[in-house]
Amino acid sequence: MGKQTTVTCDSCGADVFNKKYFTLNIRKVIHGKQTMNPAIYLCPKCFRETKLAMLLIDIEVEKDD
Ligand SMILES: [Zn+2]
């Protein structure tokens, strides 16, 4: 079919094309200015781990004033 599409997990590198995978959009806010990072692709296994990690990580909040 000509064009080859590959979707790989950004965490473990597993080929997830044609399989179930998750995308995360990470938004970073620096002094009120939002910067959009490219979407992160994750296989279900890494998604679960990331989700867990996100729940465990204390998100650093920078206060300006
Ligand atoms: Zn993975």
N, CA, C, O and the ligand as a Tripos MOL2 file, in Angstrom:
@<TRIPOS>MOLECULE
protein
  261   259    66     0     0
PROTEIN
NO_CHARGES

@<TRIPOS>ATOM
      1 N           0.8160   -1.2060    0.0000 N.3       1 MET1
      2 CA          0.0000    0.0000    0.0000 C.3       1 MET1
      3 C           0.8580    1.2680    0.0000 C.2       1 MET1
      4 O           0.4270    2.3000    0.5160 O.2       1 MET1
      5 N           2.0370    1.2070   -0.5580 N.am      2 GLY2
      6 CA          2.8560    2.3940   -0.6990 C.3       2 GLY2
      7 C           3.3660    2.9930    0.5960 C.2       2 GLY2
      8 O           4.4120    2.6140    1.1230 O.2       2 GLY2
      9 N           2.5810    3.9480    1.0900 N.am      3 LYS3
     10 CA          3.0330    4.6740    2.2700 C.3       3 LYS3
     11 C           2.9870    3.7890    3.5170 C.2       3 LYS3
     12 O           2.0230    3.0710    3.7830 O.2       3 LYS3
     13 N           4.0700    3.8860    4.2510 N.am      4 GLN4
     14 CA          4.1330    3.0960    5.4650 C.3       4 GLN4
     15 C           3.9680    3.9970    6.6750 C.2       4 GLN4
     16 O           4.6730    4.9910    6.8480 O.2       4 GLN4
     17 N           3.0300    3.6200    7.4840 N.am      5 THR5
     18 CA          2.8110    4.3940    8.6940 C.3       5 THR5
     19 C           3.3240    3.6020    9.8810 C.2       5 THR5
     20 O           3.0080    2.4250   10.0590 O.2       5 THR5
     21 N           4.1010    4.2630   10.6610 N.am      6 THR6
     22 CA          4.5530    3.5960   11.8790 C.3       6 THR6
     23 C           4.2030    4.4460   13.0800 C.2       6 THR6
     24 O           4.4400    5.6540   13.1180 O.2       6 THR6
     25 N           3.6550    3.7960   14.0170 N.am      7 VAL7
     26 CA          3.3910    4.4520   15.2890 C.3       7 VAL7
     27 C           4.0920    3.6180   16.3440 C.2       7 VAL7
     28 O           3.7780    2.4470   16.5610 O.2       7 VAL7
     29 N           5.0410    4.2530   16.9850 N.am      8 THR8
     30 CA          5.7540    3.5090   18.0170 C.3       8 THR8
     31 C           5.5530    4.1690   19.3700 C.2       8 THR8
     32 O           5.3770    5.3820   19.4830 O.2       8 THR8
     33 N           5.5860    3.3440   20.3660 N.am      9 CYS9
     34 CA          5.4700    3.8350   21.7340 C.3       9 CYS9
     35 C           6.6930    4.6820   22.0600 C.2       9 CYS9
     36 O           7.8260    4.2490   21.8500 O.2       9 CYS9
     37 N           6.4660    5.8870   22.5730 N.am     10 ASP10
     38 CA          7.5700    6.7830   22.8720 C.3      10 ASP10
     39 C           8.3350    6.3650   24.1190 C.2      10 ASP10
     40 O           9.4060    6.8950   24.4140 O.2      10 ASP10
     41 N           7.7880    5.4370   24.8240 N.am     11 SER11
     42 CA          8.4590    5.0150   26.0520 C.3      11 SER11
     43 C           9.3130    3.7740   25.8270 C.2      11 SER11
     44 O          10.4850    3.7510   26.2040 O.2      11 SER11
     45 N           8.7390    2.7490   25.2200 N.am     12 CYS12
     46 CA          9.4880    1.5010   25.0670 C.3      12 CYS12
     47 C           9.8170    1.2030   23.6080 C.2      12 CYS12
     48 O          10.5640    0.2670   23.3250 O.2      12 CYS12
     49 N           9.2710    1.9860   22.6770 N.am     13 GLY13
     50 CA          9.5970    1.8050   21.2770 C.3      13 GLY13
     51 C           8.8320    0.6950   20.5720 C.2      13 GLY13
     52 O           9.1330    0.3660   19.4250 O.2      13 GLY13
     53 N           7.8590    0.1240   21.2390 N.am     14 ALA14
     54 CA          7.0840   -0.9590   20.6350 C.3      14 ALA14
     55 C           6.2100   -0.4340   19.4980 C.2      14 ALA14
     56 O           5.6630    0.6660   19.5800 O.2      14 ALA14
     57 N           6.0870   -1.2210   18.4530 N.am     15 ASP15
     58 CA          5.2460   -0.8570   17.3250 C.3      15 ASP15
     59 C           3.7770   -1.0140   17.7240 C.2      15 ASP15
     60 O           3.3120   -2.1210   17.9970 O.2      15 ASP15
     61 N           3.0650    0.0940   17.7540 N.am     16 VAL16
     62 CA          1.6770    0.0200   18.1980 C.3      16 VAL16
     63 C           0.6870    0.3240   17.0770 C.2      16 VAL16
     64 O          -0.5210    0.3840   17.3020 O.2      16 VAL16
     65 N           1.2190    0.5180   15.8550 N.am     17 PHE17
     66 CA          0.3400    0.7550   14.7210 C.3      17 PHE17
     67 C          -0.5410   -0.4680   14.5020 C.2      17 PHE17
     68 O          -0.0730   -1.6040   14.5670 O.2      17 PHE17
     69 N          -1.8270   -0.2210   14.2400 N.am     18 ASN18
     70 CA         -2.8200   -1.2870   14.1080 C.3      18 ASN18
     71 C          -3.1410   -1.9580   15.4330 C.2      18 ASN18
     72 O          -3.8610   -2.9560   15.4770 O.2      18 ASN18
     73 N          -2.6190   -1.4200   16.4760 N.am     19 LYS19
     74 CA         -2.9540   -1.9250   17.8010 C.3      19 LYS19
     75 C          -3.5510   -0.7860   18.6010 C.2      19 LYS19
     76 O          -3.6410    0.3510   18.1390 O.2      19 LYS19
     77 N          -3.9460   -1.1190   19.7870 N.am     20 LYS20
     78 CA         -4.4870   -0.0820   20.6490 C.3      20 LYS20
     79 C          -3.3420    0.7500   21.2090 C.2      20 LYS20
     80 O          -2.3620    0.2090   21.7230 O.2      20 LYS20
     81 N          -3.4720    2.0500   21.1070 N.am     21 TYR21
     82 CA         -2.4580    2.8960   21.7220 C.3      21 TYR21
     83 C          -3.0700    4.1900   22.2180 C.2      21 TYR21
     84 O          -4.1960    4.5360   21.8630 O.2      21 TYR21
     85 N          -2.3340    4.8830   23.0240 N.am     22 PHE22
     86 CA         -2.8310    6.1020   23.6290 C.3      22 PHE22
     87 C          -1.9660    7.2810   23.2170 C.2      22 PHE22
     88 O          -0.7650    7.1320   22.9900 O.2      22 PHE22
     89 N          -2.5740    8.4370   23.1240 N.am     23 THR23
     90 CA         -1.7810    9.6400   22.8910 C.3      23 THR23
     91 C          -1.9930   10.5940   24.0550 C.2      23 THR23
     92 O          -3.0920   10.7170   24.5960 O.2      23 THR23
     93 N          -0.9310   11.2510   24.4160 N.am     24 LEU24
     94 CA         -1.0060   12.2530   25.4720 C.3      24 LEU24
     95 C          -0.5430   13.5810   24.9110 C.2      24 LEU24
     96 O           0.4670   13.6520   24.2120 O.2      24 LEU24
     97 N          -1.2710   14.6110   25.2150 N.am     25 ASN25
     98 CA         -0.8180   15.9400   24.8520 C.3      25 ASN25
     99 C          -0.3260   16.6400   26.1120 C.2      25 ASN25
    100 O          -1.0810   16.8870   27.0520 O.2      25 ASN25
    101 N           0.9340   16.9430   26.0960 N.am     26 ILE26
    102 CA          1.5280   17.5780   27.2650 C.3      26 ILE26
    103 C           1.5510   19.0890   27.0330 C.2      26 ILE26
    104 O           2.0770   19.5690   26.0290 O.2      26 ILE26
    105 N           0.9880   19.8040   27.9520 N.am     27 ARG27
    106 CA          1.0200   21.2540   27.8680 C.3      27 ARG27
    107 C           1.8960   21.7900   28.9890 C.2      27 ARG27
    108 O           1.7140   21.4850   30.1670 O.2      27 ARG27
    109 N           2.8270   22.5790   28.5740 N.am     28 LYS28
    110 CA          3.6970   23.1890   29.5580 C.3      28 LYS28
    111 C           3.3260   24.6620   29.6550 C.2      28 LYS28
    112 O           3.1710   25.3440   28.6430 O.2      28 LYS28
    113 N           3.1880   25.1330   30.8660 N.am     29 VAL29
    114 CA          2.8610   26.5430   31.0390 C.3      29 VAL29
    115 C           4.0120   27.2350   31.7490 C.2      29 VAL29
    116 O           4.3310   26.9220   32.8960 O.2      29 VAL29
    117 N           4.6270   28.1740   31.0560 N.am     30 ILE30
    118 CA          5.7180   28.9310   31.6460 C.3      30 ILE30
    119 C           5.2860   30.3790   31.7670 C.2      30 ILE30
    120 O           5.0660   31.0620   30.7670 O.2      30 ILE30
    121 N           5.1680   30.8350   32.9920 N.am     31 HIS31
    122 CA          4.7350   32.2010   33.2830 C.3      31 HIS31
    123 C           3.4680   32.5700   32.5010 C.2      31 HIS31
    124 O           3.3950   33.6320   31.8830 O.2      31 HIS31
    125 N           2.5050   31.7030   32.5370 N.am     32 GLY32
    126 CA          1.2230   31.9780   31.9060 C.3      32 GLY32
    127 C           1.1890   31.7470   30.4110 C.2      32 GLY32
    128 O           0.1360   31.8590   29.7830 O.2      32 GLY32
    129 N           2.3600   31.4180   29.8260 N.am     33 LYS33
    130 CA          2.3890   31.1660   28.3900 C.3      33 LYS33
    131 C           2.4060   29.6730   28.1360 C.2      33 LYS33
    132 O           3.2690   28.9430   28.6220 O.2      33 LYS33
    133 N           1.4290   29.2450   27.3620 N.am     34 GLN34
    134 CA          1.3180   27.8230   27.0980 C.3      34 GLN34
    135 C           2.1520   27.4170   25.9000 C.2      34 GLN34
    136 O           2.1310   28.0640   24.8530 O.2      34 GLN34
    137 N           2.8840   26.3310   26.0770 N.am     35 THR35
    138 CA          3.5910   25.7770   24.9340 C.3      35 THR35
    139 C           3.0970   24.3490   24.7410 C.2      35 THR35
    140 O           3.0430   23.5580   25.6820 O.2      35 THR35
    141 N           2.7440   24.0450   23.5150 N.am     36 MET36
    142 CA          2.2440   22.7120   23.2090 C.3      36 MET36
    143 C           3.3890   21.8220   22.7590 C.2      36 MET36
    144 O           4.1040   22.1420   21.8090 O.2      36 MET36
    145 N           3.5480   20.7450   23.4230 N.am     37 ASN37
    146 CA          4.5300   19.7610   22.9950 C.3      37 ASN37
    147 C           3.8510   18.7530   22.0880 C.2      37 ASN37
    148 O           2.6410   18.5490   22.1890 O.2      37 ASN37
    149 N           4.6030   18.1250   21.2100 N.am     38 PRO38
    150 CA          4.0060   17.1190   20.3450 C.3      38 PRO38
    151 C           3.3850   15.9890   21.1520 C.2      38 PRO38
    152 O           3.8000   15.7030   22.2760 O.2      38 PRO38
    153 N           2.4000   15.3640   20.5660 N.am     39 ALA39
    154 CA          1.7230   14.2750   21.2550 C.3      39 ALA39
    155 C           2.6830   13.1250   21.5190 C.2      39 ALA39
    156 O           3.5810   12.8380   20.7270 O.2      39 ALA39
    157 N           2.4700   12.4950   22.6240 N.am     40 ILE40
    158 CA          3.2730   11.3410   23.0020 C.3      40 ILE40
    159 C           2.4260   10.0970   22.7640 C.2      40 ILE40
    160 O           1.2680   10.0330   23.1770 O.2      40 ILE40
    161 N           3.0140    9.1170   22.0990 N.am     41 TYR41
    162 CA          2.3140    7.8680   21.8520 C.3      41 TYR41
    163 C           2.7670    6.8230   22.8540 C.2      41 TYR41
    164 O           3.9610    6.6520   23.1000 O.2      41 TYR41
    165 N           1.8150    6.1420   23.4150 N.am     42 LEU42
    166 CA          2.1480    5.1290   24.4020 C.3      42 LEU42
    167 C           1.3610    3.8570   24.1640 C.2      42 LEU42
    168 O           0.1710    3.8910   23.8520 O.2      42 LEU42
    169 N           2.0460    2.7310   24.3160 N.am     43 CYS43
    170 CA          1.3480    1.4520   24.2760 C.3      43 CYS43
    171 C           0.5750    1.3030   25.5890 C.2      43 CYS43
    172 O           0.8860    1.9810   26.5680 O.2      43 CYS43
    173 N          -0.4210    0.4280   25.6160 N.am     44 PRO44
    174 CA         -1.2510    0.3120   26.8240 C.3      44 PRO44
    175 C          -0.4410    0.0620   28.0910 C.2      44 PRO44
    176 O          -0.7870    0.5470   29.1680 O.2      44 PRO44
    177 N           0.6320   -0.6930   27.9490 N.am     45 LYS45
    178 CA          1.4460   -1.0190   29.1250 C.3      45 LYS45
    179 C           2.1140    0.2430   29.6770 C.2      45 LYS45
    180 O           2.0710    0.5030   30.8790 O.2      45 LYS45
    181 N           2.7300    1.0220   28.7870 N.am     46 CYS46
    182 CA          3.4210    2.2280   29.2350 C.3      46 CYS46
    183 C           2.4230    3.2910   29.6680 C.2      46 CYS46
    184 O           2.7020    4.0810   30.5700 O.2      46 CYS46
    185 N           1.2640    3.3090   29.0270 N.am     47 PHE47
    186 CA          0.2380    4.2620   29.4210 C.3      47 PHE47
    187 C          -0.1700    4.0310   30.8600 C.2      47 PHE47
    188 O          -0.3450    4.9710   31.6350 O.2      47 PHE47
    189 N          -0.3160    2.7740   31.1980 N.am     48 ARG48
    190 CA         -0.6920    2.4320   32.5660 C.3      48 ARG48
    191 C           0.3800    2.8920   33.5360 C.2      48 ARG48
    192 O           0.0860    3.4400   34.5980 O.2      48 ARG48
    193 N           1.6300    2.6600   33.1520 N.am     49 GLU49
    194 CA          2.7350    3.0570   34.0240 C.3      49 GLU49
    195 C           2.8190    4.5760   34.1420 C.2      49 GLU49
    196 O           3.0720    5.1120   35.2210 O.2      49 GLU49
    197 N           2.6060    5.2590   33.0220 N.am     50 THR50
    198 CA          2.6740    6.7200   33.0340 C.3      50 THR50
    199 C           1.5490    7.3040   33.8780 C.2      50 THR50
    200 O           1.7310    8.2580   34.6350 O.2      50 THR50
    201 N           0.3840    6.6930   33.7160 N.am     51 LYS51
    202 CA         -0.7640    7.1600   34.4850 C.3      51 LYS51
    203 C          -0.4900    7.0140   35.9740 C.2      51 LYS51
    204 O          -0.8000    7.8940   36.7770 O.2      51 LYS51
    205 N           0.0890    5.8980   36.3060 N.am     52 LEU52
    206 CA          0.4590    5.6690   37.6990 C.3      52 LEU52
    207 C           1.4900    6.6810   38.1590 C.2      52 LEU52
    208 O           1.3850    7.2400   39.2510 O.2      52 LEU52
    209 N           2.4820    6.9120   37.3200 N.am     53 ALA53
    210 CA          3.5490    7.8480   37.6710 C.3      53 ALA53
    211 C           2.9860    9.2440   37.8660 C.2      53 ALA53
    212 O           3.3950    9.9660   38.7760 O.2      53 ALA53
    213 N           2.0340    9.6250   36.9990 N.am     54 MET54
    214 CA          1.4540   10.9550   37.0950 C.3      54 MET54
    215 C           0.6920   11.1440   38.3930 C.2      54 MET54
    216 O           0.6350   12.2400   38.9500 O.2      54 MET54
    217 N           0.1090   10.0480   38.8620 N.am     55 LEU55
    218 CA         -0.6270   10.1420   40.1110 C.3      55 LEU55
    219 C           0.3140   10.2630   41.2930 C.2      55 LEU55
    220 O          -0.0430   10.8020   42.3410 O.2      55 LEU55
    221 N           1.5220    9.7530   41.1070 N.am     56 LEU56
    222 CA          2.4690    9.7310   42.2150 C.3      56 LEU56
    223 C           3.3560   10.9690   42.2490 C.2      56 LEU56
    224 O           3.8830   11.3490   43.2940 O.2      56 LEU56
    225 N           3.5070   11.5860   41.0830 N.am     57 ILE57
    226 CA          4.4000   12.7450   41.0110 C.3      57 ILE57
    227 C           3.7300   13.9830   41.5880 C.2      57 ILE57
    228 O           2.5660   14.2660   41.3040 O.2      57 ILE57
    229 N           4.4570   14.6910   42.3730 N.am     58 ASP58
    230 CA          3.9900   15.9910   42.8370 C.3      58 ASP58
    231 C           4.2770   16.9990   41.7440 C.2      58 ASP58
    232 O           5.4330   17.2230   41.3850 O.2      58 ASP58
    233 N           3.2390   17.6000   41.2180 N.am     59 ILE59
    234 CA          3.4360   18.5640   40.1490 C.3      59 ILE59
    235 C           3.9530   19.8790   40.7270 C.2      59 ILE59
    236 O           3.3650   20.4720   41.6310 O.2      59 ILE59
    237 N           5.0500   20.2930   40.1770 N.am     60 GLU60
    238 CA          5.6680   21.5280   40.6570 C.3      60 GLU60
    239 C           4.9050   22.7350   40.1380 C.2      60 GLU60
    240 O           4.6830   22.8790   38.9360 O.2      60 GLU60
    241 N           4.5240   23.5640   41.0250 N.am     61 VAL61
    242 CA          3.7950   24.7690   40.6350 C.3      61 VAL61
    243 C           4.6590   25.9830   40.9360 C.2      61 VAL61
    244 O           5.0510   26.2460   42.0720 O.2      61 VAL61
    245 N           4.9330   26.7070   39.8600 N.am     62 GLU62
    246 CA          5.7240   27.9180   40.0270 C.3      62 GLU62
    247 C           4.8120   29.0950   40.2650 C.2      62 GLU62
    248 O           3.8710   29.3370   39.5080 O.2      62 GLU62
    249 N           5.0930   29.8040   41.2970 N.am     63 LYS63
    250 CA          4.2620   30.9810   41.5810 C.3      63 LYS63
    251 C           5.0390   32.2370   41.2400 C.2      63 LYS63
    252 O           6.2110   32.3910   41.5820 O.2      63 LYS63
    253 N           4.3590   33.1040   40.5720 N.am     64 ASP64
    254 CA          5.0270   34.3030   40.0840 C.3      64 ASP64
    255 C           5.0580   35.4300   41.1200 C.2      64 ASP64
    256 O           6.0120   36.2040   41.2000 O.2      64 ASP64
    257 N           3.9930   35.4930   41.9020 N.am     65 ASP65
    258 CA          3.9590   36.6190   42.8410 C.3      65 ASP65
    259 C           4.2610   36.2190   44.2760 C.2      65 ASP65
    260 O           4.2650   37.0690   45.1660 O.2      65 ASP65
    261 ZN          5.4520    1.1240   25.5590 Zn       66 ZN66
@<TRIPOS>BOND
     1     1     2 1
     2     2     3 1
     3     3     4 2
     4     3     5 am
     5     5     6 1
     6     6     7 1
     7     7     8 2
     8     7     9 am
     9     9    10 1
    10    10    11 1
    11    11    12 2
    12    11    13 am
    13    13    14 1
    14    14    15 1
    15    15    16 2
    16    15    17 am
    17    17    18 1
    18    18    19 1
    19    19    20 2
    20    19    21 am
    21    21    22 1
    22    22    23 1
    23    23    24 2
    24    23    25 am
    25    25    26 1
    26    26    27 1
    27    27    28 2
    28    27    29 am
    29    29    30 1
    30    30    31 1
    31    31    32 2
    32    31    33 am
    33    33    34 1
    34    34    35 1
    35    35    36 2
    36    35    37 am
    37    37    38 1
    38    38    39 1
    39    39    40 2
    40    39    41 am
    41    41    42 1
    42    42    43 1
    43    43    44 2
    44    43    45 am
    45    45    46 1
    46    46    47 1
    47    47    48 2
    48    47    49 am
    49    49    50 1
    50    50    51 1
    51    51    52 2
    52    51    53 am
    53    53    54 1
    54    54    55 1
    55    55    56 2
    56    55    57 am
    57    57    58 1
    58    58    59 1
    59    59    60 2
    60    59    61 am
    61    61    62 1
    62    62    63 1
    63    63    64 2
    64    63    65 am
    65    65    66 1
    66    66    67 1
    67    67    68 2
    68    67    69 am
    69    69    70 1
    70    70    71 1
    71    71    72 2
    72    71    73 am
    73    73    74 1
    74    74    75 1
    75    75    76 2
    76    75    77 am
    77    77    78 1
    78    78    79 1
    79    79    80 2
    80    79    81 am
    81    81    82 1
    82    82    83 1
    83    83    84 2
    84    83    85 am
    85    85    86 1
    86    86    87 1
    87    87    88 2
    88    87    89 am
    89    89    90 1
    90    90    91 1
    91    91    92 2
    92    91    93 am
    93    93    94 1
    94    94    95 1
    95    95    96 2
    96    95    97 am
    97    97    98 1
    98    98    99 1
    99    99   100 2
   100    99   101 am
   101   101   102 1
   102   102   103 1
   103   103   104 2
   104   103   105 am
   105   105   106 1
   106   106   107 1
   107   107   108 2
   108   107   109 am
   109   109   110 1
   110   110   111 1
   111   111   112 2
   112   111   113 am
   113   113   114 1
   114   114   115 1
   115   115   116 2
   116   115   117 am
   117   117   118 1
   118   118   119 1
   119   119   120 2
   120   119   121 am
   121   121   122 1
   122   122   123 1
   123   123   124 2
   124   123   125 am
   125   125   126 1
   126   126   127 1
   127   127   128 2
   128   127   129 am
   129   129   130 1
   130   130   131 1
   131   131   132 2
   132   131   133 am
   133   133   134 1
   134   134   135 1
   135   135   136 2
   136   135   137 am
   137   137   138 1
   138   138   139 1
   139   139   140 2
   140   139   141 am
   141   141   142 1
   142   142   143 1
   143   143   144 2
   144   143   145 am
   145   145   146 1
   146   146   147 1
   147   147   148 2
   148   147   149 am
   149   149   150 1
   150   150   151 1
   151   151   152 2
   152   151   153 am
   153   153   154 1
   154   154   155 1
   155   155   156 2
   156   155   157 am
   157   157   158 1
   158   158   159 1
   159   159   160 2
   160   159   161 am
   161   161   162 1
   162   162   163 1
   163   163   164 2
   164   163   165 am
   165   165   166 1
   166   166   167 1
   167   167   168 2
   168   167   169 am
   169   169   170 1
   170   170   171 1
   171   171   172 2
   172   171   173 am
   173   173   174 1
   174   174   175 1
   175   175   176 2
   176   175   177 am
   177   177   178 1
   178   178   179 1
   179   179   180 2
   180   179   181 am
   181   181   182 1
   182   182   183 1
   183   183   184 2
   184   183   185 am
   185   185   186 1
   186   186   187 1
   187   187   188 2
   188   187   189 am
   189   189   190 1
   190   190   191 1
   191   191   192 2
   192   191   193 am
   193   193   194 1
   194   194   195 1
   195   195   196 2
   196   195   197 am
   197   197   198 1
   198   198   199 1
   199   199   200 2
   200   199   201 am
   201   201   202 1
   202   202   203 1
   203   203   204 2
   204   203   205 am
   205   205   206 1
   206   206   207 1
   207   207   208 2
   208   207   209 am
   209   209   210 1
   210   210   211 1
   211   211   212 2
   212   211   213 am
   213   213   214 1
   214   214   215 1
   215   215   216 2
   216   215   217 am
   217   217   218 1
   218   218   219 1
   219   219   220 2
   220   219   221 am
   221   221   222 1
   222   222   223 1
   223   223   224 2
   224   223   225 am
   225   225   226 1
   226   226   227 1
   227   227   228 2
   228   227   229 am
   229   229   230 1
   230   230   231 1
   231   231   232 2
   232   231   233 am
   233   233   234 1
   234   234   235 1
   235   235   236 2
   236   235   237 am
   237   237   238 1
   238   238   239 1
   239   239   240 2
   240   239   241 am
   241   241   242 1
   242   242   243 1
   243   243   244 2
   244   243   245 am
   245   245   246 1
   246   246   247 1
   247   247   248 2
   248   247   249 am
   249   249   250 1
   250   250   251 1
   251   251   252 2
   252   251   253 am
   253   253   254 1
   254   254   255 1
   255   255   256 2
   256   255   257 am
   257   257   258 1
   258   258   259 1
   259   259   260 2
@<TRIPOS>SUBSTRUCTURE
     1 MET1         2 RESIDUE 1 A MET
     2 GLY2         6 RESIDUE 1 A GLY
     3 LYS3        10 RESIDUE 1 A LYS
     4 GLN4        14 RESIDUE 1 A GLN
     5 THR5        18 RESIDUE 1 A THR
     6 THR6        22 RESIDUE 1 A THR
     7 VAL7        26 RESIDUE 1 A VAL
     8 THR8        30 RESIDUE 1 A THR
     9 CYS9        34 RESIDUE 1 A CYS
    10 ASP10       38 RESIDUE 1 A ASP
    11 SER11       42 RESIDUE 1 A SER
    12 CYS12       46 RESIDUE 1 A CYS
    13 GLY13       50 RESIDUE 1 A GLY
    14 ALA14       54 RESIDUE 1 A ALA
    15 ASP15       58 RESIDUE 1 A ASP
    16 VAL16       62 RESIDUE 1 A VAL
    17 PHE17       66 RESIDUE 1 A PHE
    18 ASN18       70 RESIDUE 1 A ASN
    19 LYS19       74 RESIDUE 1 A LYS
    20 LYS20       78 RESIDUE 1 A LYS
    21 TYR21       82 RESIDUE 1 A TYR
    22 PHE22       86 RESIDUE 1 A PHE
    23 THR23       90 RESIDUE 1 A THR
    24 LEU24       94 RESIDUE 1 A LEU
    25 ASN25       98 RESIDUE 1 A ASN
    26 ILE26      102 RESIDUE 1 A ILE
    27 ARG27      106 RESIDUE 1 A ARG
    28 LYS28      110 RESIDUE 1 A LYS
    29 VAL29      114 RESIDUE 1 A VAL
    30 ILE30      118 RESIDUE 1 A ILE
    31 HIS31      122 RESIDUE 1 A HIS
    32 GLY32      126 RESIDUE 1 A GLY
    33 LYS33      130 RESIDUE 1 A LYS
    34 GLN34      134 RESIDUE 1 A GLN
    35 THR35      138 RESIDUE 1 A THR
    36 MET36      142 RESIDUE 1 A MET
    37 ASN37      146 RESIDUE 1 A ASN
    38 PRO38      150 RESIDUE 1 A PRO
    39 ALA39      154 RESIDUE 1 A ALA
    40 ILE40      158 RESIDUE 1 A ILE
    41 TYR41      162 RESIDUE 1 A TYR
    42 LEU42      166 RESIDUE 1 A LEU
    43 CYS43      170 RESIDUE 1 A CYS
    44 PRO44      174 RESIDUE 1 A PRO
    45 LYS45      178 RESIDUE 1 A LYS
    46 CYS46      182 RESIDUE 1 A CYS
    47 PHE47      186 RESIDUE 1 A PHE
    48 ARG48      190 RESIDUE 1 A ARG
    49 GLU49      194 RESIDUE 1 A GLU
    50 THR50      198 RESIDUE 1 A THR
    51 LYS51      202 RESIDUE 1 A LYS
    52 LEU52      206 RESIDUE 1 A LEU
    53 ALA53      210 RESIDUE 1 A ALA
    54 MET54      214 RESIDUE 1 A MET
    55 LEU55      218 RESIDUE 1 A LEU
    56 LEU56      222 RESIDUE 1 A LEU
    57 ILE57      226 RESIDUE 1 A ILE
    58 ASP58      230 RESIDUE 1 A ASP
    59 ILE59      234 RESIDUE 1 A ILE
    60 GLU60      238 RESIDUE 1 A GLU
    61 VAL61      242 RESIDUE 1 A VAL
    62 GLU62      246 RESIDUE 1 A GLU
    63 LYS63      250 RESIDUE 1 A LYS
    64 ASP64      254 RESIDUE 1 A ASP
    65 ASP65      258 RESIDUE 1 A ASP
    66 ZN66       261 GROUP 0 **** ****
